[in-house]
């Protein structure tokens, strides 16, 4: 979600800080700001809305200084106003913050009782006042931060600027990521390596509870016990170039079209095509003793987990519990010995999922992390890292990360079945072959983009839309509805097709398009039967199926979308394409902000 960039060095920083914020726009935000230390005073420029508004402020009133901090904010406490935009400042310090200070109200009341004056509605401002009090009482910056950090409850990544110390920044993290970048005569802070791409590729990832003092010469890291520690410096591989949309109108469309290649890249790490075997990035990792699987995720990643539940139980015959991460810890889950928890997250930083990981680890579970950022918190805390190789995903609505997650989860389910000796002669070879067919099938699905665009108008005018599917197509129905909600703002719901008659059928009339996902196969006839129940009540059906399915059941539909005929194993990957494209073209027809939809953030690092 929110983005942080900080620079301490010898050259002017404002424009470089603004460039760093531009690289973080994909996360989603509603205000932004920059503060620098110049001439013994802290100066700020802040603006609500897009970064172009902050750029105008800087053009009209330039911000000098060689040390500064910058932030894009996604509102939690307080609306998206200029007063609530970060950095928050007193006469002594300026602060930017990702996360939530859970005890901020008690701290705020305490500070107001001592005569401190607040100018925002945010939780972050309490940090500025707490540190300022210590500085005013005679503490140096290091001592002030050391005193304040234990008082903050919740999740945070902080960068703090000090008026009397223009050659220093202090950063801290607890439950929200923060990285240190090393340059020549400069040191940097960032919420991720992408923000620092133009500045350096030499990155150190702070561990949970770390805090760091940055100067021109480098950085000193302290752990949660305030002991000096060293954190490994790695090469990030992130270039200085912003990720380009290429010839596409939006990042989302570009990322939809990248799916054949990124799924192929991902599968390359998990399939031994010559031997026709499924493997893992850590070959010696033994899954044979796993007795139960728990899958935890949020949003689109949760729907990938729903598909995986079918695969794990079908292939590996292991019972699977599936939980929304934000609910997992609060139902007092029973974690049996010998269990495997799979956390799924594009960013690897999703706060609810990370909290679930830590809870399960404390309960003795083995942790596997399916993530797109191999240096993320989840990746570093898991026992088994299962990377997706989707590359940077800029569009807030996840597309290519979803299909890469499915590819990894299918490979993991097959590997677990292999480890347990459940494959009969030739079954593993068949799975490898079918997975290997997925990139070409995804490419074939993209060929129907133009026809999907042409029929998007049948959905764009609706207030409500229903999606139906059976088996692994049920999670696809949920994902299709989520995509439509996210970027077009049309109310949409996904249902298991057989549940239609148990309530949702009451919603059917000529104004509610019903999108049916039904590839030909074992569940086709039952799904079509449910579809006909809709048509009999005047519902307008859009059928997504292969040629055989369209020929058998397309009559009477207001539109059809023809997909390549594929094996049921890879159908969820392939049928993700039409639901993504339909949502995209409907959103374009409505004129919404496709890549940065309102109220949403790319990586939600608050619970």
ZICORBEL-V688351 format. One record per residue. N is the residue number from 1. RES is the residue in one letter. PHI is phi in whole degrees, 0 to 359 (* if undefined). NEAR is the number of other C-alpha atoms within 12 Angstrom. Layout:
n->N res->RES phi->PHI near->NEAR
n->N res->RES phi->PHI near->NEAR
This chain:
n->1 res->X phi->* near->40
n->2 res->X phi->302 near->47
n->3 res->X phi->240 near->56
n->4 res->X phi->235 near->57
n->5 res->X phi->223 near->59
n->6 res->X phi->220 near->57
n->7 res->X phi->223 near->54
n->8 res->X phi->235 near->49
n->9 res->X phi->194 near->35
n->10 res->X phi->238 near->23
n->11 res->X phi->237 near->23
n->12 res->X phi->303 near->22
n->13 res->X phi->245 near->34
n->14 res->X phi->302 near->40
n->15 res->X phi->292 near->33
n->16 res->X phi->290 near->35
n->17 res->X phi->296 near->47
n->18 res->X phi->297 near->44
n->19 res->X phi->297 near->33
n->20 res->X phi->298 near->43
n->21 res->X phi->295 near->43
n->22 res->X phi->299 near->36
n->23 res->X phi->288 near->39
n->24 res->X phi->256 near->44
n->25 res->X phi->300 near->42
n->26 res->X phi->300 near->42
n->27 res->X phi->288 near->41
n->28 res->X phi->90 near->39
n->29 res->X phi->193 near->43
n->30 res->X phi->226 near->40
n->31 res->X phi->198 near->39
n->32 res->X phi->205 near->50
n->33 res->X phi->193 near->55
n->34 res->X phi->222 near->54
n->35 res->X phi->230 near->50
n->36 res->X phi->230 near->51
n->37 res->X phi->254 near->40
n->38 res->X phi->215 near->29
n->39 res->X phi->62 near->17
n->40 res->X phi->79 near->20
n->41 res->X phi->216 near->26
n->42 res->X phi->265 near->34
n->43 res->X phi->240 near->37
n->44 res->X phi->228 near->40
n->45 res->X phi->227 near->40
n->46 res->X phi->223 near->41
n->47 res->X phi->203 near->32
n->48 res->X phi->275 near->30
n->49 res->X phi->84 near->30
n->50 res->X phi->284 near->33
n->51 res->X phi->297 near->34
n->52 res->X phi->301 near->22
n->53 res->X phi->291 near->21
n->54 res->X phi->293 near->38
n->55 res->X phi->300 near->30
n->56 res->X phi->297 near->21
n->57 res->X phi->299 near->25
n->58 res->X phi->291 near->27
n->59 res->X phi->293 near->16
n->60 res->X phi->284 near->11
n->61 res->X phi->215 near->15
n->62 res->X phi->302 near->23
n->63 res->X phi->242 near->36
n->64 res->X phi->281 near->29
n->65 res->X phi->130 near->33
n->66 res->X phi->255 near->37
n->67 res->X phi->226 near->50
n->68 res->X phi->197 near->58
n->69 res->X phi->228 near->58
n->70 res->X phi->217 near->56
n->71 res->X phi->203 near->56
n->72 res->X phi->249 near->49
n->73 res->X phi->248 near->51
n->74 res->X phi->249 near->44
n->75 res->X phi->300 near->37
n->76 res->X phi->240 near->32
n->77 res->X phi->267 near->24
n->78 res->X phi->92 near->23
n->79 res->X phi->292 near->22
n->80 res->X phi->278 near->28
n->81 res->X phi->253 near->27
n->82 res->X phi->296 near->32
n->83 res->X phi->297 near->28
n->84 res->X phi->272 near->36
n->85 res->X phi->292 near->46
n->86 res->X phi->276 near->51
n->87 res->X phi->287 near->46
n->88 res->X phi->262 near->47
n->89 res->X phi->216 near->44
n->90 res->X phi->241 near->33
n->91 res->X phi->294 near->26
n->92 res->X phi->256 near->34
n->93 res->X phi->220 near->46
n->94 res->X phi->231 near->48
n->95 res->X phi->224 near->51
n->96 res->X phi->241 near->53
n->97 res->X phi->208 near->57
n->98 res->X phi->254 near->51
n->99 res->X phi->110 near->43
n->100 res->X phi->220 near->39
n->101 res->X phi->269 near->34
n->102 res->X phi->292 near->24
n->103 res->X phi->261 near->20
n->104 res->X phi->297 near->29
n->105 res->X phi->295 near->22
n->106 res->X phi->297 near->17
n->107 res->X phi->295 near->27
n->108 res->X phi->297 near->30
n->109 res->X phi->299 near->19
n->110 res->X phi->298 near->18
n->111 res->X phi->292 near->23
n->112 res->X phi->298 near->19
n->113 res->X phi->298 near->12
n->114 res->X phi->264 near->14
n->115 res->X phi->92 near->12
n->116 res->X phi->285 near->21
n->117 res->X phi->252 near->21
n->118 res->X phi->259 near->28
n->119 res->X phi->241 near->24
n->120 res->X phi->226 near->25
n->121 res->X phi->260 near->25
n->122 res->X phi->273 near->37
n->123 res->X phi->285 near->41
n->124 res->X phi->295 near->48
n->125 res->X phi->298 near->41
n->126 res->X phi->296 near->43
n->127 res->X phi->296 near->49
n->128 res->X phi->301 near->45
n->129 res->X phi->288 near->38
n->130 res->X phi->298 near->43
n->131 res->X phi->293 near->44
n->132 res->X phi->300 near->36
n->133 res->X phi->303 near->28
n->134 res->X phi->294 near->25
n->135 res->X phi->297 near->28
n->136 res->X phi->295 near->22
n->137 res->X phi->277 near->15
n->138 res->X phi->108 near->15
n->139 res->X phi->287 near->21
n->140 res->X phi->283 near->24
n->141 res->X phi->305 near->35
n->142 res->X phi->296 near->31
n->143 res->X phi->294 near->21
n->144 res->X phi->297 near->29
n->145 res->X phi->293 near->40
n->146 res->X phi->300 near->31
n->147 res->X phi->286 near->24
n->148 res->X phi->277 near->27
n->149 res->X phi->307 near->36
n->150 res->X phi->295 near->24
n->151 res->X phi->275 near->20
n->152 res->X phi->266 near->35
n->153 res->X phi->252 near->25
n->154 res->X phi->129 near->28
n->155 res->X phi->230 near->36
n->156 res->X phi->202 near->39
n->157 res->X phi->236 near->47
n->158 res->X phi->236 near->54
n->159 res->X phi->228 near->52
n->160 res->X phi->235 near->59
n->161 res->X phi->248 near->55
n->162 res->X phi->241 near->45
n->163 res->X phi->301 near->34
n->164 res->X phi->274 near->27
n->165 res->X phi->226 near->32
n->166 res->X phi->291 near->35
n->167 res->X phi->255 near->35
n->168 res->X phi->212 near->40
n->169 res->X phi->231 near->49
n->170 res->X phi->239 near->52
n->171 res->X phi->240 near->54
n->172 res->X phi->206 near->50
n->173 res->X phi->220 near->44
n->174 res->X phi->208 near->36
n->175 res->X phi->80 near->40
n->176 res->X phi->218 near->47
n->177 res->X phi->288 near->50
n->178 res->X phi->207 near->50
n->179 res->X phi->238 near->51
n->180 res->X phi->250 near->56
n->181 res->X phi->247 near->48
n->182 res->X phi->246 near->37
n->183 res->X phi->237 near->29
n->184 res->X phi->266 near->20
n->185 res->X phi->73 near->22
n->186 res->X phi->213 near->33
n->187 res->X phi->226 near->44
n->188 res->X phi->228 near->54
n->189 res->X phi->238 near->58
n->190 res->X phi->205 near->51
n->191 res->X phi->285 near->51
n->192 res->X phi->203 near->45
n->193 res->X phi->294 near->42
n->194 res->X phi->300 near->44
n->195 res->X phi->297 near->46
n->196 res->X phi->260 near->46
n->197 res->X phi->310 near->38
n->198 res->X phi->288 near->29
n->199 res->X phi->264 near->37
n->200 res->X phi->194 near->34
n->201 res->X phi->248 near->29
n->202 res->X phi->271 near->31
n->203 res->X phi->235 near->35
n->204 res->X phi->237 near->38
n->205 res->X phi->265 near->40
n->206 res->X phi->288 near->44
n->207 res->X phi->279 near->32
n->208 res->X phi->303 near->32
n->209 res->X phi->87 near->33
n->210 res->X phi->289 near->39
n->211 res->X phi->221 near->44
n->212 res->X phi->216 near->45
n->213 res->X phi->254 near->40
n->214 res->X phi->252 near->41
n->215 res->X phi->228 near->35
n->216 res->X phi->300 near->27
n->217 res->X phi->281 near->21
n->218 res->X phi->153 near->31
n->219 res->X phi->216 near->36
n->220 res->X phi->245 near->30
n->221 res->X phi->261 near->35
n->222 res->X phi->238 near->28
n->223 res->X phi->274 near->25
n->224 res->X phi->295 near->23
n->225 res->X phi->265 near->16
n->226 res->X phi->67 near->22
n->227 res->X phi->267 near->15
n->228 res->X phi->299 near->16
n->229 res->X phi->222 near->21
n->230 res->X phi->247 near->20
n->231 res->X phi->245 near->24
n->232 res->X phi->301 near->19
n->233 res->X phi->267 near->22
n->234 res->X phi->239 near->20
n->235 res->X phi->266 near->20
n->236 res->X phi->289 near->30
n->237 res->X phi->79 near->21
n->238 res->X phi->276 near->26
n->239 res->X phi->276 near->20
n->240 res->X phi->284 near->21
n->241 res->X phi->278 near->19
n->242 res->X phi->292 near->24
n->243 res->X phi->297 near->26
n->244 res->X phi->265 near->21
n->245 res->X phi->281 near->22
n->246 res->X phi->62 near->15
n->247 res->X phi->270 near->11
n->248 res->X phi->269 near->15
n->249 res->X phi->288 near->20
n->250 res->X phi->223 near->29
n->251 res->X phi->301 near->32
n->252 res->X phi->301 near->40
n->253 res->X phi->294 near->37
n->254 res->X phi->302 near->32
n->255 res->X phi->287 near->41
n->256 res->X phi->298 near->45
n->257 res->X phi->286 near->36
n->258 res->X phi->281 near->32
n->259 res->X phi->300 near->44
n->260 res->X phi->303 near->38
n->261 res->X phi->284 near->27
n->262 res->X phi->286 near->38
n->263 res->X phi->294 near->45
n->264 res->X phi->298 near->32
n->265 res->X phi->299 near->26
n->266 res->X phi->293 near->39
n->267 res->X phi->296 near->42
n->268 res->X phi->302 near->31
n->269 res->X phi->279 near->29
n->270 res->X phi->239 near->36
n->271 res->X phi->245 near->36
n->272 res->X phi->263 near->24
n->273 res->X phi->294 near->23
n->274 res->X phi->292 near->12
n->275 res->X phi->276 near->14
n->276 res->X phi->54 near->22
n->277 res->X phi->228 near->33
n->278 res->X phi->261 near->40
n->279 res->X phi->227 near->34
n->280 res->X phi->239 near->34
n->281 res->X phi->299 near->27
n->282 res->X phi->246 near->19
n->283 res->X phi->302 near->20
n->284 res->X phi->279 near->11
n->285 res->X phi->288 near->22
n->286 res->X phi->263 near->23
n->287 res->X phi->262 near->34
n->288 res->X phi->297 near->24
n->289 res->X phi->271 near->20
n->290 res->X phi->294 near->32
n->291 res->X phi->256 near->27
n->292 res->X phi->207 near->30
n->293 res->X phi->242 near->41
n->294 res->X phi->242 near->43
n->295 res->X phi->248 near->43
n->296 res->X phi->227 near->47
n->297 res->X phi->193 near->45
n->298 res->X phi->230 near->40
n->299 res->X phi->57 near->39
n->300 res->X phi->302 near->39
n->301 res->X phi->298 near->47
n->302 res->X phi->296 near->38
n->303 res->X phi->291 near->43
n->304 res->X phi->298 near->49
n->305 res->X phi->295 near->47
n->306 res->X phi->298 near->41
n->307 res->X phi->298 near->43
n->308 res->X phi->298 near->50
n->309 res->X phi->303 near->35
n->310 res->X phi->301 near->35
n->311 res->X phi->294 near->36
n->312 res->X phi->297 near->38
n->313 res->X phi->285 near->26
n->314 res->X phi->287 near->23
n->315 res->X phi->274 near->32
n->316 res->X phi->262 near->34
n->317 res->X phi->53 near->26
n->318 res->X phi->248 near->31
n->319 res->X phi->295 near->25
n->320 res->X phi->234 near->31
n->321 res->X phi->262 near->32
n->322 res->X phi->235 near->33
n->323 res->X phi->226 near->34
n->324 res->X phi->291 near->31
n->325 res->X phi->301 near->37
n->326 res->X phi->291 near->25
n->327 res->X phi->255 near->19
n->328 res->X phi->305 near->30
n->329 res->X phi->290 near->25
n->330 res->X phi->271 near->15
n->331 res->X phi->252 near->13
n->332 res->X phi->49 near->12
n->333 res->X phi->297 near->19
n->334 res->X phi->272 near->19
n->335 res->X phi->252 near->27
n->336 res->X phi->283 near->21
n->337 res->X phi->303 near->19
n->338 res->X phi->84 near->23
n->339 res->X phi->270 near->29
n->340 res->X phi->244 near->40
n->341 res->X phi->260 near->48
n->342 res->X phi->251 near->52
n->343 res->X phi->259 near->58
n->344 res->X phi->235 near->54
n->345 res->X phi->199 near->51
n->346 res->X phi->299 near->51
n->347 res->X phi->280 near->48
n->348 res->X phi->76 near->44
n->349 res->X phi->234 near->47
n->350 res->X phi->305 near->43
n->351 res->X phi->299 near->38
n->352 res->X phi->298 near->37
n->353 res->X phi->290 near->46
n->354 res->X phi->295 near->48
n->355 res->X phi->295 near->35
n->356 res->X phi->296 near->42
n->357 res->X phi->304 near->44
n->358 res->X phi->292 near->33
n->359 res->X phi->297 near->27
n->360 res->X phi->294 near->37
n->361 res->X phi->296 near->28
n->362 res->X phi->295 near->17
n->363 res->X phi->270 near->22
n->364 res->X phi->86 near->19
n->365 res->X phi->279 near->31
n->366 res->X phi->282 near->36
n->367 res->X phi->246 near->39
n->368 res->X phi->245 near->42
n->369 res->X phi->242 near->48
n->370 res->X phi->261 near->56
n->371 res->X phi->223 near->44
n->372 res->X phi->262 near->39
n->373 res->X phi->240 near->36
n->374 res->X phi->290 near->32
n->375 res->X phi->255 near->36
n->376 res->X phi->287 near->38
n->377 res->X phi->299 near->40
n->378 res->X phi->296 near->45
n->379 res->X phi->299 near->34
n->380 res->X phi->283 near->29
n->381 res->X phi->264 near->31
n->382 res->X phi->279 near->32
n->383 res->X phi->279 near->28
n->384 res->X phi->228 near->30
n->385 res->X phi->269 near->36
n->386 res->X phi->241 near->44
n->387 res->X phi->284 near->46
n->388 res->X phi->269 near->42
n->389 res->X phi->247 near->35
n->390 res->X phi->278 near->38
n->391 res->X phi->76 near->29
n->392 res->X phi->303 near->39
n->393 res->X phi->250 near->41
n->394 res->X phi->268 near->38
n->395 res->X phi->301 near->39
n->396 res->X phi->297 near->40
n->397 res->X phi->283 near->47
n->398 res->X phi->290 near->54
n->399 res->X phi->230 near->49
n->400 res->X phi->292 near->47
n->401 res->X phi->296 near->46
n->402 res->X phi->297 near->53
n->403 res->X phi->291 near->53
n->404 res->X phi->291 near->53
n->405 res->X phi->300 near->47
n->406 res->X phi->300 near->54
n->407 res->X phi->299 near->52
n->408 res->X phi->295 near->49
n->409 res->X phi->293 near->48
n->410 res->X phi->297 near->50
n->411 res->X phi->295 near->45
n->412 res->X phi->294 near->48
n->413 res->X phi->299 near->44
n->414 res->X phi->293 near->44
n->415 res->X phi->294 near->39
n->416 res->X phi->294 near->36
n->417 res->X phi->298 near->34
n->418 res->X phi->297 near->30
n->419 res->X phi->298 near->28
n->420 res->X phi->270 near->22
n->421 res->X phi->69 near->19
n->422 res->X phi->266 near->23
n->423 res->X phi->283 near->24
n->424 res->X phi->275 near->14
n->425 res->X phi->306 near->11
n->426 res->X phi->85 near->15
n->427 res->X phi->293 near->21
n->428 res->X phi->294 near->33
n->429 res->X phi->301 near->24
n->430 res->X phi->295 near->24
n->431 res->X phi->297 near->37
n->432 res->X phi->299 near->34
n->433 res->X phi->295 near->28
n->434 res->X phi->293 near->33
n->435 res->X phi->298 near->46
n->436 res->X phi->296 near->37
n->437 res->X phi->278 near->31
n->438 res->X phi->299 near->43
n->439 res->X phi->301 near->36
n->440 res->X phi->294 near->26
n->441 res->X phi->293 near->33
n->442 res->X phi->298 near->39
n->443 res->X phi->297 near->28
n->444 res->X phi->295 near->25
n->445 res->X phi->295 near->38
n->446 res->X phi->294 near->35
n->447 res->X phi->295 near->24
n->448 res->X phi->265 near->29
n->449 res->X phi->305 near->29
n->450 res->X phi->297 near->18
n->451 res->X phi->292 near->21
n->452 res->X phi->293 near->32
n->453 res->X phi->300 near->28
n->454 res->X phi->294 near->21
n->455 res->X phi->262 near->28
n->456 res->X phi->297 near->35
n->457 res->X phi->299 near->24
n->458 res->X phi->292 near->32
n->459 res->X phi->252 near->42
n->460 res->X phi->301 near->34
n->461 res->X phi->272 near->21
n->462 res->X phi->279 near->27
n->463 res->X phi->266 near->22
n->464 res->X phi->223 near->30
n->465 res->X phi->222 near->43
n->466 res->X phi->245 near->46
n->467 res->X phi->240 near->51
n->468 res->X phi->233 near->47
n->469 res->X phi->194 near->43
n->470 res->X phi->240 near->38
n->471 res->X phi->59 near->34
n->472 res->X phi->291 near->39
n->473 res->X phi->281 near->46
n->474 res->X phi->294 near->39
n->475 res->X phi->301 near->41
n->476 res->X phi->294 near->49
n->477 res->X phi->297 near->43
n->478 res->X phi->296 near->41
n->479 res->X phi->293 near->48
n->480 res->X phi->299 near->49
n->481 res->X phi->295 near->43
n->482 res->X phi->298 near->38
n->483 res->X phi->301 near->45
n->484 res->X phi->296 near->44
n->485 res->X phi->299 near->38
n->486 res->X phi->300 near->36
n->487 res->X phi->249 near->39
n->488 res->X phi->252 near->39
n->489 res->X phi->67 near->32
n->490 res->X phi->273 near->28
n->491 res->X phi->293 near->26
n->492 res->X phi->217 near->34
n->493 res->X phi->224 near->35
n->494 res->X phi->252 near->36
n->495 res->X phi->225 near->38
n->496 res->X phi->294 near->34
n->497 res->X phi->304 near->42
n->498 res->X phi->291 near->30
n->499 res->X phi->273 near->22
n->500 res->X phi->304 near->31
n->501 res->X phi->283 near->21
n->502 res->X phi->262 near->14
n->503 res->X phi->144 near->13
n->504 res->X phi->299 near->27
n->505 res->X phi->299 near->29
n->506 res->X phi->295 near->17
n->507 res->X phi->277 near->24
n->508 res->X phi->288 near->27
n->509 res->X phi->205 near->24
n->510 res->X phi->290 near->22
n->511 res->X phi->259 near->21
n->512 res->X phi->246 near->34
n->513 res->X phi->296 near->40
n->514 res->X phi->240 near->48
n->515 res->X phi->259 near->51
n->516 res->X phi->250 near->55
n->517 res->X phi->258 near->55
n->518 res->X phi->209 near->50
n->519 res->X phi->296 near->46
n->520 res->X phi->297 near->33
n->521 res->X phi->154 near->26
n->522 res->X phi->300 near->16
n->523 res->X phi->259 near->24
n->524 res->X phi->298 near->32
n->525 res->X phi->297 near->22
n->526 res->X phi->294 near->27
n->527 res->X phi->295 near->37
n->528 res->X phi->296 near->38
n->529 res->X phi->300 near->24
n->530 res->X phi->293 near->36
n->531 res->X phi->297 near->45
n->532 res->X phi->292 near->30
n->533 res->X phi->298 near->27
n->534 res->X phi->293 near->37
n->535 res->X phi->298 near->30
n->536 res->X phi->295 near->18
n->537 res->X phi->251 near->21
n->538 res->X phi->84 near->23
n->539 res->X phi->289 near->29
n->540 res->X phi->265 near->35
n->541 res->X phi->255 near->41
n->542 res->X phi->248 near->42
n->543 res->X phi->259 near->47
n->544 res->X phi->251 near->50
n->545 res->X phi->204 near->40
n->546 res->X phi->270 near->34
n->547 res->X phi->302 near->22
n->548 res->X phi->297 near->22
n->549 res->X phi->293 near->30
n->550 res->X phi->295 near->29
n->551 res->X phi->297 near->19
n->552 res->X phi->281 near->22
n->553 res->X phi->224 near->35
n->554 res->X phi->285 near->30
n->555 res->X phi->296 near->19
n->556 res->X phi->90 near->22
n->557 res->X phi->277 near->31
n->558 res->X phi->285 near->27
n->559 res->X phi->198 near->29
n->560 res->X phi->227 near->37
n->561 res->X phi->235 near->42
n->562 res->X phi->267 near->36
n->563 res->X phi->251 near->39
n->564 res->X phi->296 near->35
n->565 res->X phi->282 near->30
n->566 res->X phi->225 near->32
n->567 res->X phi->293 near->27
n->568 res->X phi->305 near->32
n->569 res->X phi->301 near->38
n->570 res->X phi->261 near->40
n->571 res->X phi->303 near->42
n->572 res->X phi->300 near->51
n->573 res->X phi->294 near->52
n->574 res->X phi->289 near->52
n->575 res->X phi->282 near->50
n->576 res->X phi->295 near->50
n->577 res->X phi->298 near->48
n->578 res->X phi->295 near->52
n->579 res->X phi->289 near->47
n->580 res->X phi->293 near->48
n->581 res->X phi->295 near->40
n->582 res->X phi->297 near->45
n->583 res->X phi->300 near->48
n->584 res->X phi->300 near->49
n->585 res->X phi->290 near->36
n->586 res->X phi->294 near->36
n->587 res->X phi->297 near->36
n->588 res->X phi->297 near->29
n->589 res->X phi->299 near->23
n->590 res->X phi->275 near->23
n->591 res->X phi->78 near->16
n->592 res->X phi->276 near->24
n->593 res->X phi->277 near->30
n->594 res->X phi->297 near->38
n->595 res->X phi->281 near->38
n->596 res->X phi->229 near->33
n->597 res->X phi->298 near->32
n->598 res->X phi->300 near->26
n->599 res->X phi->69 near->26
n->600 res->X phi->253 near->32
n->601 res->X phi->231 near->35
n->602 res->X phi->289 near->39
n->603 res->X phi->235 near->45
n->604 res->X phi->270 near->40
n->605 res->X phi->255 near->42
n->606 res->X phi->235 near->34
n->607 res->X phi->272 near->29
